[in-house]
């Protein structure tokens, strides 16, 4: 009797799995068919436009690209993009900016392969910095789910989600964009902060490194890495010209064993007046280091 019951349970289990598998396959098929139907019905002009935009290999495009490709007015270009979006051939990355939907996609909003080219186009002029640059230069083992971008364009929100990707932005003056390296992702150029500019950025705003503790870990990793270049780092700090950066730079460098008195004195000569906090977002308590006019309001383990 026990054997019969076991066989019956086994057969029911197989049937249950078969039903689940069938429903899942049908659900995927219905989703794909729905998307394919949505993407149908392109006019020849729309098809030529899509071909031209895809051939350009730009990760995003605007109405200006449509105007240039089809020699139409701006209002007409906006109407064309609106139709293409309704038909499922393009998706909106942000207001006025679109991305093509790959031909073989089973969804109108597929995950993008590379988020950096999207950032380079959506926030230009800009460069990748903070924790994203730290990952690129192997200065952190932390994994972040957002891309950190410094841009010369004012942003309404520091954190934005474009095409399913979260971007953490910081706005600065255009003349403060320097110290970057170019990387190529397929045919797309992306500027990323070099290791020295990365340190300046996270000392100026530790939130770009994921917070003060993570930023101090990145600073420590920098001084222990092959990238460390005191002269170039100081040159960047002077060009960036922010007094609080010199305080944090000099203090952390001295704690990490930098004993070049000329270099340290140069940092001190550029400090701003008054006391600042090691972590600008942290509490206004902790020991004062008068030599660096700095309140150490966050633990700093220099080991």
MOZIJO-V434534 format. One record per residue. N is the residue number from 1. RES is the residue in one small letter. PHI is phi in whole degrees, 0 to 359 (NA if undefined). PSI is psi in whole degrees, -180 to 180 (none if undefined). Layout:
BEGIN
n=[N | N]
res=[RES | RES]
phi=[PHI | PHI]
psi=[PSI | PSI]
END
This chain:
BEGIN
n=[1 | 2 | 3 | 4 | 5 | 6 | 7 | 8 | 9 | 10 | 11 | 12 | 13 | 14 | 15 | 16 | 17 | 18 | 19 | 20 | 21 | 22 | 23 | 24 | 25 | 26 | 27 | 28 | 29 | 30 | 31 | 32 | 33 | 34 | 35 | 36 | 37 | 38 | 39 | 40 | 41 | 42 | 43 | 44 | 45 | 46 | 47 | 48 | 49 | 50 | 51 | 52 | 53 | 54 | 55 | 56 | 57 | 58 | 59 | 60 | 61 | 62 | 63 | 64 | 65 | 66 | 67 | 68 | 69 | 70 | 71 | 72 | 73 | 74 | 75 | 76 | 77 | 78 | 79 | 80 | 81 | 82 | 83 | 84 | 85 | 86 | 87 | 88 | 89 | 90 | 91 | 92 | 93 | 94 | 95 | 96 | 97 | 98 | 99 | 100 | 101 | 102 | 103 | 104 | 105 | 106 | 107 | 108 | 109 | 110 | 111 | 112 | 113 | 114 | 115 | 116 | 117 | 118 | 119 | 120 | 121 | 122 | 123 | 124 | 125 | 126 | 127 | 128 | 129 | 130 | 131 | 132 | 133 | 134 | 135 | 136 | 137 | 138 | 139 | 140 | 141 | 142 | 143 | 144 | 145 | 146 | 147 | 148 | 149 | 150 | 151 | 152 | 153 | 154 | 155 | 156 | 157 | 158 | 159 | 160 | 161 | 162 | 163 | 164 | 165 | 166 | 167 | 168 | 169 | 170 | 171 | 172 | 173 | 174 | 175 | 176 | 177 | 178 | 179 | 180 | 181 | 182 | 183 | 184 | 185 | 186 | 187 | 188 | 189 | 190 | 191 | 192 | 193 | 194 | 195 | 196 | 197 | 198 | 199 | 200 | 201 | 202 | 203 | 204 | 205 | 206 | 207 | 208 | 209 | 210 | 211 | 212 | 213 | 214 | 215 | 216 | 217 | 218 | 219 | 220 | 221 | 222 | 223 | 224 | 225 | 226 | 227 | 228 | 229 | 230 | 231 | 232 | 233 | 234 | 235 | 236 | 237 | 238 | 239 | 240 | 241 | 242 | 243 | 244 | 245 | 246 | 247 | 248 | 249 | 250 | 251 | 252 | 253 | 254 | 255 | 256 | 257 | 258 | 259 | 260 | 261 | 262 | 263 | 264 | 265 | 266 | 267 | 268 | 269 | 270 | 271 | 272 | 273 | 274 | 275 | 276 | 277 | 278 | 279 | 280 | 281 | 282 | 283 | 284 | 285 | 286 | 287 | 288 | 289 | 290 | 291 | 292 | 293 | 294 | 295 | 296 | 297 | 298 | 299 | 300 | 301 | 302 | 303]
res=[x | x | x | x | x | x | x | x | x | x | x | x | x | x | x | x | x | x | x | x | x | x | x | x | x | x | x | x | x | x | x | x | x | x | x | x | x | x | x | x | x | x | x | x | x | x | x | x | x | x | x | x | x | x | x | x | x | x | x | x | x | x | x | x | x | x | x | x | x | x | x | x | x | x | x | x | x | x | x | x | x | x | x | x | x | x | x | x | x | x | x | x | x | x | x | x | x | x | x | x | x | x | x | x | x | x | x | x | x | x | x | x | x | x | x | x | x | x | x | x | x | x | x | x | x | x | x | x | x | x | x | x | x | x | x | x | x | x | x | x | x | x | x | x | x | x | x | x | x | x | x | x | x | x | x | x | x | x | x | x | x | x | x | x | x | x | x | x | x | x | x | x | x | x | x | x | x | x | x | x | x | x | x | x | x | x | x | x | x | x | x | x | x | x | x | x | x | x | x | x | x | x | x | x | x | x | x | x | x | x | x | x | x | x | x | x | x | x | x | x | x | x | x | x | x | x | x | x | x | x | x | x | x | x | x | x | x | x | x | x | x | x | x | x | x | x | x | x | x | x | x | x | x | x | x | x | x | x | x | x | x | x | x | x | x | x | x | x | x | x | x | x | x | x | x | x | x | x | x | x | x | x | x | x | x | x | x | x | x | x | x | x | x | x | x | x | x | x | x | x | x | x | x]
phi=[NA | 296 | 296 | 295 | 297 | 297 | 296 | 296 | 297 | 296 | 295 | 296 | 296 | 296 | 297 | 299 | 295 | 295 | 297 | 298 | 296 | 295 | 298 | 295 | 297 | 293 | 298 | 297 | 294 | 297 | 298 | 294 | 296 | 298 | 291 | 295 | 295 | 296 | 272 | 280 | 82 | 281 | 283 | 296 | 294 | 295 | 295 | 296 | 295 | 301 | 301 | 294 | 292 | 292 | 296 | 290 | 62 | 282 | 291 | 221 | 211 | 232 | 299 | 298 | 293 | 293 | 302 | 292 | 281 | 247 | 56 | 244 | 285 | 298 | 300 | 295 | 299 | 296 | 295 | 297 | 296 | 296 | 294 | 296 | 291 | 297 | 279 | 88 | 271 | 226 | 236 | 272 | 277 | 203 | 301 | 81 | 229 | 232 | 230 | 287 | 266 | 305 | 301 | 272 | 289 | 267 | 218 | 287 | 228 | 289 | 291 | 274 | 284 | 236 | 274 | 296 | 300 | 298 | 298 | 299 | 271 | 286 | 240 | 301 | 283 | 200 | 207 | 281 | 215 | 57 | 298 | 294 | 292 | 298 | 297 | 298 | 265 | 58 | 254 | 207 | 254 | 291 | 252 | 245 | 265 | 231 | 254 | 265 | 228 | 255 | 230 | 272 | 260 | 295 | 242 | 293 | 234 | 290 | 249 | 224 | 246 | 238 | 52 | 83 | 252 | 270 | 241 | 255 | 248 | 222 | 261 | 222 | 293 | 299 | 286 | 263 | 273 | 199 | 72 | 241 | 241 | 263 | 240 | 246 | 247 | 59 | 257 | 259 | 272 | 227 | 267 | 231 | 301 | 288 | 303 | 285 | 294 | 305 | 296 | 301 | 297 | 280 | 285 | 287 | 219 | 301 | 297 | 292 | 266 | 99 | 118 | 298 | 294 | 295 | 295 | 295 | 295 | 293 | 299 | 299 | 297 | 300 | 294 | 264 | 259 | 290 | 282 | 305 | 212 | 305 | 295 | 291 | 298 | 293 | 300 | 296 | 298 | 296 | 292 | 292 | 59 | 226 | 301 | 293 | 296 | 295 | 297 | 290 | 295 | 296 | 297 | 294 | 297 | 296 | 294 | 268 | 100 | 284 | 245 | 287 | 296 | 297 | 295 | 295 | 296 | 296 | 299 | 296 | 290 | 255 | 293 | 279 | 285 | 81 | 270 | 240 | 257 | 299 | 250 | 298 | 265 | 270 | 290 | 270 | 210 | 126 | 296 | 264 | 251 | 295 | 303 | 248 | 49 | 224 | 265 | 274 | 258 | 212 | 300 | 230 | 265 | 281 | 285]
psi=[-40 | -39 | -40 | -44 | -40 | -43 | -40 | -44 | -39 | -43 | -40 | -39 | -41 | -42 | -41 | -45 | -37 | -43 | -44 | -43 | -42 | -45 | -39 | -45 | -42 | -38 | -45 | -40 | -43 | -42 | -45 | -43 | -41 | -42 | -41 | -39 | -39 | -33 | 1 | 169 | 32 | 138 | 166 | -37 | -43 | -39 | -42 | -38 | -47 | -44 | -43 | -42 | -41 | -39 | -28 | -18 | 19 | 134 | -26 | 159 | 164 | -179 | -31 | -36 | -37 | -42 | -44 | -36 | -35 | -4 | 48 | 171 | 164 | -45 | -39 | -40 | -42 | -39 | -40 | -45 | -38 | -41 | -43 | -34 | -42 | -36 | -8 | 13 | -22 | 157 | 152 | 123 | -44 | 177 | 123 | 4 | 132 | 161 | 143 | 147 | 123 | 145 | -40 | 9 | 139 | 4 | 147 | -10 | 69 | 156 | 140 | 149 | -49 | 122 | -22 | -45 | -35 | -44 | -44 | -32 | -37 | -27 | 12 | 143 | 136 | 177 | 154 | 133 | -159 | -143 | -30 | -43 | -36 | -40 | -42 | -39 | 12 | 42 | 5 | 150 | 0 | 144 | 125 | 145 | 7 | 162 | 130 | 125 | 133 | 126 | 154 | -1 | 136 | 137 | 137 | -37 | 138 | -34 | 127 | 149 | 118 | 125 | 37 | 1 | 134 | 130 | 133 | 117 | 154 | 132 | 135 | 169 | 147 | -35 | -4 | 4 | 109 | 172 | 43 | 159 | 150 | 130 | 151 | 125 | 102 | -117 | 10 | 130 | 132 | 132 | 135 | 142 | 133 | 169 | -33 | -43 | -36 | -45 | -42 | -45 | -44 | -22 | -32 | -42 | 91 | -20 | -24 | -22 | 6 | 10 | 167 | -44 | -44 | -38 | -41 | -34 | -39 | -42 | -44 | -44 | -37 | -50 | -22 | 0 | 174 | -15 | -21 | 127 | 90 | -41 | -46 | -37 | -43 | -38 | -43 | -42 | -41 | -43 | -37 | -36 | 61 | 120 | -37 | -28 | -41 | -36 | -50 | -37 | -50 | -44 | -50 | -40 | -44 | -41 | -28 | 10 | 10 | 117 | 12 | 102 | -34 | -43 | -46 | -40 | -35 | -40 | -45 | -32 | -17 | 3 | 148 | 164 | 159 | 171 | 140 | 168 | 143 | -42 | 105 | -22 | -1 | 180 | 157 | 57 | 160 | 166 | 145 | 131 | 95 | -30 | -34 | 9 | 50 | 134 | 118 | 91 | 17 | 140 | 140 | 104 | 103 | 0 | none]
END
